């Protein structure tokens, strides 16, 4: 029985790890190319979840089936990311990382309060059914939880193929490795940065939707609050390194669930925070970042 | 200085830069420099430290804004284009340091070079023929290469698009003496393959062996310009610039 519980907790950790992994990969890709930590990233999670609710709920005239609504929401948030980068970040892109980082905190406030002013602070949830857990090889999971893992794994695979097999991925890696040389080699790096913003924001939105599927209901502060968990995973893997972020995400997810099950469920996010602090103490080079 | 003319200007040059002025912030480095490169020519830029050689290369490749002056390639005005448009205009550039993508494999570095190549597969083969060592190391990250191998990869990456003109900043920098000769050998073969070369080099005597013409730069201005033989034979130049 003890072992069953442990395995079950572990698998719940992998479910949440999938949510974190999608979010952490998006954050780390944007850092790898733009070289600043985007504190507005949490709002992409929030906007993804809210847009999915509204599009599925017929706010914009037609009510789309949930998977389609999610896809549309993810694409729209990707475009929002490009718009945000052009309005706020491109004009100051040559000023260095600190002004960009501080601007991103401001952008985060703007986006969050715009949403709150629009939809209020009432809790919302995605139109997903309450499901009974089924037995998968001795582990109890709902079909939605299985779907979250599948979406997480497929996303990781797509990111891997993007980076290793496509020219866009290679341009992104070249820009990440040496932006000045990328320009010299004939790459329009500003365009690459915009494409990266799209991918990053879309990944954030998908992560927000997955979060909303698992942990309904949610409010406009949901993404900002979850950012700490995503940071922990990103830094654990070394910021700017997508494969590190994936690994970090599953470690954080499992640690949070083990802590909740065996220590105290009151401190779920605190476990992620403790790991974040530990990374900064033991391996501060994690925040300096690398290229992918 | 007998036999050394001030600065000749070639009206039919492949690449012409005239009256180039630039600098960093408020600090002016170049005060009106002229450089021409003719088709199939290897041209050397030399001069003391701080003369502005690397700054000139960066300005010519549009990495620095021009404060004044014009740059033309094949009659096209490149004064206003940005660095990433130089390769499509037939000019490639190998910076002195950090001239490979360390996080990409050798093969992927050439993929980046291929972005503006017309026949990427053929060009890649040509590069592996020119630098067989790179073919052996195709799947290794560039960060694992030796200094000499990196320099080869940097040249290969720049040559994949088959440019008409290659700018190289210090091809021999950081290389072991044995490899320096080979670096200039490569420059010679690059010219034979139909690409003109403009290089900055401290190792002037060795570089002159593969050079057609040279410009001496000092204090951000042209000092003189002459054929390689004339420069090699000039005692004045040897005294002033070659320390002999």
Interface residues (C-beta under 8 A of the other chain):
Chain A: X167 X170 X171 X173 X174 X176 X177 X178 X180 X181 X182 X183 X184 X185 X186 X187 X188 X189 X290 X291 X292
Chain B: X61 X63 X82 X83 X84 X85 X86 X87 X88 X93 X95 X98 X99 X100 X101 X102 X103 X104 X108 X111 X112 X113 X115 X116 X157 X158 X161
